Structure formats: C-alpha cells, structure tokens
Amino acid sequence: MIILDGKKLKEERLKALKNKIKDLKLSLAVIQIGNDEASSVYINQKKKACENLNVEFSHIKLEENITETKLLNIIKDLNNSDVTGILLQLPIPNHLNKMTLQNAIDYKKDVDGLNVINVNRLINNEKGLLPCTAKGIINMLKAYNIELAGKHVVIVGRSNLVGRPVSNLFLNENATVTICHSKTKNLNEITKLADILIAATGKKHLITAEMIKQGAIIVDVGINKIDGTLYGDVDYENVKEKTSYITPVPGGIGPMTICCLMENIYEAYLLQNNN
Ligand code: NDP
C-alpha cells in the first residue's frame, strides 16, 4: 500500500511554481461574508500559501447581512482592478444567490472554477480554470503515475464543488465514471466495483473495508472535524491494508486543493495575458 502524500507533492509543485512566477506581480482577493469559523481557517491557509509565493493577498471581509447589489458592485470593482484572482469563500448566507455571484466574477479571474463559463468548458473538455479540489485529485493521481483511462471510477458525492467537476475530469481522462449520492441504493455493491474510489460526502468513515475491492485506489476528500479531531470519509485504519494507494486525512487532498488554487492564480494570469 502506498500513501498518496499531498503535503509532499504540494511542496514540490509550489517550489516549481514559485520559480515560474518570481518576476510576476500576482494577487488574490478572497471575499468572506460573515464569520464562519471553518471559512476563516481555510482563508488563513490560502493567505499563508500566497505569502510563501509572494502573491499579494487581500481579505475582503463583509457583514453577514450585506445585500446582493452591494456585493455585485464589489465584485465588479475587483473585475476591473488589476487583481489576478477572485474567490468567493463558501458557504455564503442564504439570502444571497451563489450562482449569481459566482457568475459575476470575470471567468478569467475565477480561480475557484465555478463560473458558468468555466463549468461549461469543463463539461465540453475545453481549456478553462478548474475547481481546485477536483483538479487536485487528478494531479495527485497523475503525479503517482496512476493510469486513469479505462479505469472504473466511483465517486460518492455529487456537489458542484467536488463530485460533479471531478466526474467530468475523470470522463475527460477516458475513465468510466459512476456517481453515487445519498439516494443511491446498495452503495456498497457499487463502491466494490471501483478501481478508483473518490469519497466526497462529509460523512465520517462512511467508506469501510467491506465496501472496497482488494487493491482499490482510495481518495478521501472528506474533512469532518469532530471534537477537535479531523476525520475523513474513509475508515482509513481499517481500509488502508486492502488498498494499493490511499490518501490520508489530513495531508492528502487538502494540501492539493491549496496547491491548485495557487496554480490557478498563475493560469488566470496567463489567460488574462492571452497565453
Ligand atoms: P456537500 O455536502 O455539498 O455534498 C455531499 C455529497 O455527499 C452530496 O452529493 C450528498 O448526496 C452525498 N452524500 C451525503 N451522505 C451520503 C451517504 N450517506 N451516502 C452517499 N452519498 C452521500 O459536500 P462537498 O462536496 O462540498 O464536500 C464533501 C466533503 O469534502 C466535506 O467533508 C468537505 O468538508 C470536504 N471538502 C474537502 C476539500 C479539501 O480540500 N480536502 C474541499 C472541499 C470539500 P445528495 O446530493 O443526495 O445530498
């Protein structure tokens, strides 16, 4: 069994990126609405990554009750500024329309890859900015020389942030894809068919040893913080010996997500400069 080490891979990739961008003036603006505690932790990680790469970081922290009109104006100003990447930190309060806001971000600055133009490009297998976690998963498997074409990939979770984009990325890599969700019947019979299993549910230890086949590759996206401890969606200790490759939590897909965000800022720069 090989542990897919996201932390190490992130360090290697960011070192290479740092060299590529050393003469550029790149920047990231993160919009946070309200005081969600987990969001603040994620934003801090993004800030640190920017600082390490000399990417200018601005944290635009707004009141929970901000109106959509005000927010759209802020996004418009950012679109017209020289900031390289814009990111709307999720979740946002219910009175705001996530799609409207994501689509207001200039698609060339949309480093989260959630704008409808980038989503369409992904679906049509055209070049665009890709959602960071989905891209991080593919980058990790490729870095370990894991063949994707022809593999049966089972994805548990169908969110716009992870499950759906990663399913399209695997399709674009010529894998055979099955998507499961909370209404899927006989989940364990489907997961057992997976050559590669992606768990992205937010349910601690949903995936157990009985649910996977011998030698499967397991990617655990889940981050479940319970009483101060982080757990994945996979029952790692009991599953790992049955796998050929597995990601740990923490230290697997989390670092790859941050890494891809930084790579997306550079890609956004290239897009804006017609490269
Ligand atoms: P969502 O809550 O948006 O989606 C969860 C998905 O899992 C849904 O499609 C849901 O089905 C499905 N699901 C829930 N319970 C079950 C179940 N018992 N059986 C089968 N499917 C189930 O979550 P996200 O996609 O945003 O995130 C998933 C996890 O990944 C979370 O733990 C999140 O914290 C983590 N995450 C980690 C990142 C990282 O960098 N490592 C980045 C982003 C997220 P249905 O659609 O039917 O409701």
Residues whose N, C-alpha, C, O or C-beta is under 5 A from the ligand:
A	BS01	NDP	T133 V156 G157 R158 S159 L161 V162 G163 C180 H181 S182 K183 A200 T201 G202 K203 V221 G222 I223 N224 I253 G254 T257
